[in-house]
Amino acid sequence: MGRAIVVGAGIAGLTAARALADAGRDVLLLEATDRPGGKLRSGEVAGITVDVGAEAMLHRRPEGTALATDLGLPLTHPTPASSRVWTRDALRRLPRTVMGAPVDLDDLADSGILSAEGLERARHQAVAHLDGDVSVGDLVGARYGDEVVDRLVEPLLGGVYAGQARRISARSAAPQLLDLLARPEVTLPAPVTGAPPVFAAVAGGMWRLPLALEADLRDRDSAEVRYDAPVTALRRTPSGFVVTTPAGAEAAELVVLATPAAPSARLLADPAPDAAAELEAIAYASVALVTFAFRRADPGVAEALDTGASGFLVPPVDGRRVKASTFSFAKWDWVRTAGEGLLVLRTSLGRFGEEASLQVPDEALVRASLADLATATGLTAPPVDAVVQRWGGGLPQYWVGHADRIARLRAAVARVPGLAVCGAAYDGVGIPATIGSAQRAVAGLLA
């Protein structure tokens, strides 16, 4: 069978390469950096190896957990610790919502997140009748009012997309809301005891997943992985494709581009210009993660942090520097165990359009995070260690019209036999969705 080249060794590229190898293809995987994994990456803080990228995946969508299980990786689930919203100068309990749309208005009232005026507007719901694809913010705002959008939808979407609620597509990012908010009464059954957890992770860190995939590929005679091998050009030939790297040209019958939108657009400019134009219109947000380790025994640390919370979200309307903080030691048992008396947590900074705020030295992001942590929790003890991980252009923005754009893009790619695209820019930014994108791309090629 013919040779296949996969460009990009993030979770999508690794998955695509493995699927092609499973189908009997000789596979060459080319990665521009010196390591696999993309946004799944490990770092070290105070001697503890932790995730400095994505730390969890949806458990109720099967692709991620199925792949981890197939690779022999142990899974774990979050503890019962609950999340907070830091708004109106207090850490407040996050009520039951679907992507910020409240499903229990009494629970919402008890949380104290909304003002009296905002709660009154939320109680006078108007059934949303919006035509076509609309933003999540417009959809929820039409039903519950702007304050629900500002203080619930925005921080939740900020955590997933680092995006803006009134630009993110409901159809692409929260399709369940379209049906839910069209009902006269918005209710969901109470949580069932013993129901499957919403999220899962690989015990010891999600960074172990791409390393296991890479090891699986390296064990095969039919697969080769090359690092520091950026692809600079892709050209169609009568027999397939030629891929150019600084080390020379490589020929293949099949090519899968598992790179972000901008580099994929550059490579598609010649073989699929219409697809390239669609990719160029996909915007990205930059974020930074600051991981801290605090000594639990230091004065005030346990009282400020070890309170049963798994972290907090921050609405942009409150004007803070951080947009979220995850108390990893409280959310994951394996992190607490690895800490041996240290409490590991991380903050997240940056939303779409805020790139300039991240263009400061690492020390400035550490100081800003510590200042917000002190105001939110009362924590004043110095950290044992702090590590900054920047993800420039890390999160694709699923703006209104995204699904139609992807349909046009895929139609353009399909006109080039032997070519496919996959990754977080297409069908979802989460790990299972990205894996599913790669599996779909390979299935289409092999069909």
N, C-alpha and C positions, 0 to 999 in steps of 0.2 A: 504494500500500500504506500501511497505517496507521503512525502514529508510535510510536516506542519510546523509553522513558527508561531509562537505566542509572544506578544510584546507586552511586557509588564508583569512583574512577579508579586503583585499584591494578591489578596485573597482570590480575586476573580481570575487573574492570570494563572495562578497555581492550580486552581480548580479546573480551568479549561485545559491546561497542559495534562493534568492527570486523566481527565475524561478522554482526551485524544489518545493518550498512551493506552488506556484501557481498551480503546477501540482498535488497537493494533497499529497506530500511526507512529512513525519516528518523529519525535518532538524536540524542537529547540526552543528553550525559554530564554528570552533576552530581557535583562533588567538594567536600567540606567544607573542605579545606585549600587552600593556594595552589600546589600542585604535584601532578603525577601520580606514580605509581609505588608508593605504599604503602611496603612494606618494602624496595623496591629504591630506594636513595637514594645520592647521591654526597655526599662531604664533602671537605674539603681539609686536609691535614696537611703542614706544611713546604712548601707550594706544590704538592703532588702531589694530583691528584684521584683519590680511591679510593672503593671501596664502603664505606658505613657501615651497610649492611643486608646482605641476602643477597648472597653473593659467588660462588655456583656453583649449578649445577643438575645433576640426574641426566642423563647422556648416554644411558644405556640405555633411558630412557623418552623417546619421541620428541617429545612436544608442544613442549617448550621449544626444543630445537635446531631443530626444523622451523620454528617461528615466527621465530626469529632469522634463519635462513637466508632465509626468505621476505621478510624486511625488509631483506636485504642486509647484515646485520651479520656481521663475521668472528668465528669461534669459536676458542677456545683450550682447552687441556687442562692439568691440573696437571703439574708436573715430577715426576720419580721420587722426590722427597724423601718420607720416611716419617714417620708420626706416632708420638708417644710417649704414654705414660701416666705422669703424675707421681703416684706412689703409693709408700708405704712409704719416703719420704725419698729417692727417686731417680727420674730420668727413665728409664723402661723402655720397650723396644720393644713396640709394639702387635702382638700375635700375630694370626694369621688367625682371624676370627670371623664369624658372621652375627648382627649386632646384639648382639654381646657373647657369644653362645654359641660356645665354642671348637670348631673343626673339626679341630684337630691338637693333642693333649694334650702331645706332646713339644715342640712349638713353644711351647705355653703354659708348660711347665716352664722352657724356656730363657729365656723373657722375664723371669722372676723376679717377676712381678706378684703371684702368690699365695704365701702362707705354705706351709710344708711340710704343715700340717694341711689347708689349703684345697685344695692340689693333690691330696692323698690322697683327699679327698672327691670331687673332680672326676673322678678316675680310676675311682672306684666308682660309675659312672653308674647311675641308675635310670630306666627308660623312663617318661616322663610319661604318665599316663592321667587327664587333667583334663577334666571335662565342661563344655560350653558355652564362652562367651567367658571367657577368663582373662587375667590381667595377664602382661606379658612377664616381669616379675620372678618371679612364681609359677611360670611355665612353665619358665624356665631354672633357677630354684632347685631345683625338684623333680628335675631331671636332674643338675645339677652341684654343687648346694650354694649356700649363701648368699654365700660369699666371691666366687664368680664374678659373682653379681649385684651385689655391693657395689663390686667393683673393675673390672669390665668393662662390664656392662650399664648400670649407673647413669651412668657418664660418657658413654657413647655416646648414650643416650636424653636425657641432659642437654644434649648438643650439638644434637640435632634438635628436641626439644620443650621443653627446660628443665623437664622433668617428672620424675615419680617412677616408678621401674620397676614398683613393685607396685600402681600405679593405671592405667598405660597399657595399653590393650587390645592383646593379641597379634593378634587378628583384624584390627584396624584399622591398627595401626602396624607389625606385623612378621608378616604372614600366612605368609611362607615358613617361619617357625619351627614352625608347627603341624605341617607335614608332616615337616620335618627332625628334630624332637625326638621324633616318634613312631616313628622307625626304631630297630632294635636297635643299629645302629652309625652314628654321625654322622661322615660324611666328605664332602668335596667334592673334585673333581678339582683338581690343582695348577694354578695360574694359567698360561694359555696365552700364550706369547710372541706379540705382535702382536694380542692380543685388543683389542676396542674399549675405550677408557677408560671408567671408571665415571662420571666427572664431566666437565662442560664449563662454560665461561663465555664471555661476550662479551669479546673482546679490548678492553682499556681499561676494563672494569667492567660488571657486570650492570645498573647504573643506566642504561646506554645503551638497554636493551631497552624500558622504558616510554616513553622520550623518542621512540624511533623509532615506536612505536605511536601516540603522540599526534600526531606529525608526519603519519603516514599518515591519521589521521582528519581533521586540519585541511586536508588537501589535497582533501577530498571536499566537494562542495556539500551533500551529504545529511547531514553530521554536524556537530554543534556541541559544543564542550567548554567548560564553565563552572567556574571555581574560586571559592573562598570562597562556595560555594552549598550549605550544609548543608540536607538534607531533614528537615523537622520533622514531617511527617504524610503518610500514604498512605491514600487513600480510594477505595473501589470505587464506580463509577458504572454506569449502564445501558450505556454505550458503551465502558467501559474503566476508567481510573483518573485520579485527580487527585493530583498530587504538590505539596506545599506547601514553599516555601522562603521565607526572609526577603524576597526580591524579589517574591514573588507565587506564583500557582498555575500549574501546567503540566499539560495534559491529554495522555494517551497511551492507545493501545490495548494496548500491551505494557509491562511493567515488569520489570526485572531488578535485584534487590538484590545488590550485590557488596560488601557491607560486613561487618565483623565481627559476631559473634553478638549482642552486646548492642544495637547500633543497629538491626540487622535485626529483632530481637525487638520493639523499640519501634514500628517502622513496621508490623509485622505484627499488632499487638495488635487492630486493628479488622478488617482483611480476612481474617486467618487466625490466630485466637487459639490454636488447638491447635499450630500451627507455632511461634508466639511462645513458648509454654510450653516446648517442646523446646529452643529456642535459649537460653532463659534458664538452662538447666541446664548449658550448656557453659562450663567455667571457662577462664580464661586465665592465663598466666604473664607476668611482666614481666622484662625483661633490660636490661642496659646493655652497650654496646660501647665500649671505650677504644682508640683507634688512636694508635700512637706512631711517631715517626721518630727513629732513632738514627744518628749519624754512624759509618760503618763504621771509619773511621780512628782513632776515639777509643780510648784504651787499654782493652783487654779486651772490646770490643764484638764483634769478629769471633770471638774465641775462645769467647765465651759463646753467640752466636746462630747464626753461620754454620757449622753443624756437619753439615749434611745433613738435619736434621729439618725437617718442615713445621709443627711446633707440638706441642702436647700437650693431653691431656684430663686432668681432675682428678676423681677419685671424691669424692663428698660426704663419705664416711666419713673422709677425711683432714683435713677441717676447714679447708680453705683458703678464701680469699675468691674467687679466680677459679675458674671452672669449666672454662675452656679458654683456650688461646692459639693463634692462627694466625700463623705466620711468613709473612706474605703475600709478602715478598721472596723466600722460598725456594720457595713453593708456585706462584707465578705469574711466568713470565718477564717479562711486561709490567710488573709492579710493580717488579721489580729494575731493569729498563731505565729506567723513569720516575724511579727514585730517584736516579740519578746520584751514587752514593757514600753514599746514605742507605738504611738497612735499615728497612722499614716492617713493623710487626706490629700485632696487636690482641689484646686480652684480652676475655673475655666474663664477665659477672658476673650472678648471679641465677637462681634456680630457682623453681618453683612453691612458694608459701608463704613466700618470702623477700623479699617486697616491702619490708618495713621496712628491710632491709639496704641497699636502693637509695635510700632517702629521706635522702640525705646530699648535701652539695655535690659538684659535679664534682671538685673538688680532692681530696676524700676518696677517690673511686673511682680517681683517678690514683695517689695514694699507695699505696692497697691493692694495685693492680696492680703497681706498681714493687717493692713489698716482696715479693710472691710471685714475680715474675720473678727478683729477686735470689736468693731462696732456691732456686728451681728450677734456675737456669742459672748463677748466679754473676755476673750482670750488675749492675754498680754505676754505670756511666756515666750521666749525666743525659741525658734525651731532648732532641732539638732542638725537638720540638713534641709536643703531645698533644691529642686531640679526643675528647670524650665524646658519644656518641649514645645516648639513652634510647629504649627501646621499651616504654612502659607498656601492659600488657595485650596484648603483641605476639604471643604464641604460644598457639593453642587447645590444650586438653588432650583427647586422645583416650582417655578413661577407658573401663574395661570397660563394655560395653553401647553403645559409641558407634555401631557400625554399625546396630544396631536403632533407636537414637534417630534417626539420619539417615533411615532408611527411613520411620519414622512421620512425621517432619518433611516429607519430600518428598510423602508421600501427602496430608498436610494442605494443602500448597501447591498440589498438583495439583487440588484441589477448587475452586481459584480460577482460572478460565480467564484466560490472558494474563499470569500471574505466575510468576516463577522466581527462584531463589536460587543463588548460587555463591560460591566463595571458599575460603580455607584451612580453614574450620571444618568442611568436609564430607568430602572424599575424600582428603585428604593435605595436608600443610603445605608440601611442596616446590613449586618453581616449575612443573615440568611437570604435577604433579597439580592445581595451582590453575588453570593454563591449561585442562587437560582438564575441570575442573569448569565453567568458563565455556562451553566448547564444548558440553558436554552440556546445560547449561541452555538455550542458544539453540536447539540442535537440537530439544529438547522443545517449546519454544514454537512453532517454525516447523512442527513436524509436525502 
